[in-house]
């Protein structure tokens, strides 16, 4: 049976500071520029979740998009929306909250909640022009 992809979009706002405590202040400024602002800065993140699987012969769904929406809302949006990722989210206690790391953390959370029969890909837009995705398929 064929596999098909379904997508769900979500949105959250969060603040962060890109900073590596192993580096000097000068090195942090060099690598992270304005994103190293000690007073933090924020983004309006756009999230796109892709679930791939076989169509259920009874429902005609790959996954019920209401269930996927509720999962994203509960596990991602409520966790990260209007938070300071560095200060409020234990996921980033020892992890620099770059877009790459945020994307991977989101994927890890969702992967742990979805049945293994589904393939999962997460795309996170930090700005309308900058985005990351995991896993990165070639």
SVG drawing of the C-alpha trace seen along z (x, -y; Angstrom):
<svg xmlns="http://www.w3.org/2000/svg" viewBox="-14 -43 51 45">
<polyline fill="none" stroke="black" stroke-width="0.4" points="0.0,0.0 1.2,-3.5 2.5,-6.0 1.2,-9.5 2.3,-12.6 0.0,-14.9 1.0,-18.2 0.0,-20.3 1.2,-23.9 1.4,-25.6 2.8,-28.8 4.5,-29.9 6.4,-33.0 9.5,-32.6 12.6,-34.4 16.1,-33.1 19.7,-34.1 22.4,-32.2 25.2,-31.8 27.8,-29.2 29.1,-29.4 32.3,-27.6 33.2,-30.7 34.4,-34.1 32.0,-37.1 34.0,-38.2 33.8,-34.8 30.0,-34.6 29.6,-38.1 31.7,-36.9 29.7,-33.7 26.2,-34.9 26.2,-38.7 22.9,-40.3 21.5,-37.0 23.8,-37.0 22.1,-40.0 22.2,-39.4 18.6,-40.7 17.4,-38.1 15.4,-38.5 12.3,-36.8 10.9,-35.1 7.5,-34.2 8.2,-30.6 6.2,-28.8 6.2,-25.0 5.3,-22.5 4.9,-18.9 5.0,-16.2 3.6,-12.7 4.1,-10.0 2.3,-6.7 -0.2,-4.3 -3.8,-5.2 -6.0,-3.5 -8.6,-1.4 -11.3,-2.1 -10.9,-5.9 -9.2,-6.9 -6.7,-8.9 -3.0,-8.5 -3.6,-10.2 -6.6,-12.1 -5.4,-15.7 -7.4,-16.7 -5.3,-14.2 -2.1,-15.6 -3.2,-19.2 -4.0,-18.3 -0.6,-16.6 1.3,-19.6 -0.8,-22.0 -0.2,-20.1 3.4,-19.0 4.9,-21.9 2.8,-25.1 1.8,-25.0 5.4,-24.1 7.2,-26.8 4.8,-29.6 5.6,-32.9 8.6,-31.4 12.2,-32.3 13.7,-29.1 17.0,-29.6 15.3,-30.3 11.9,-28.6 12.4,-25.4 14.5,-22.5 15.1,-21.2 17.5,-24.0 19.2,-24.1 22.4,-22.7 21.5,-23.2 22.0,-26.4 18.5,-27.2 19.5,-27.6 16.8,-26.9 18.6,-23.6 18.4,-22.5 14.8,-23.7 13.7,-21.8 15.5,-18.6 13.9,-19.0 10.4,-19.3 11.0,-16.3 12.2,-14.3 9.1,-15.2 6.7,-14.4 8.6,-11.2 8.1,-9.9 4.3,-10.5 3.6,-9.1 3.3,-5.5 6.5,-4.2 4.5,-3.2 4.7,-6.9 7.7,-8.7 8.0,-12.2 9.7,-15.3 9.7,-18.7 10.3,-22.1 10.8,-25.2 10.7,-28.7 12.6,-31.1 11.9,-33.9 10.0,-33.8 13.3,-33.3 15.2,-31.1 14.1,-27.6 15.5,-24.2 14.2,-20.7 14.8,-17.4 15.5,-14.8 17.1,-16.3 16.4,-14.0 18.7,-14.3"/>
</svg>
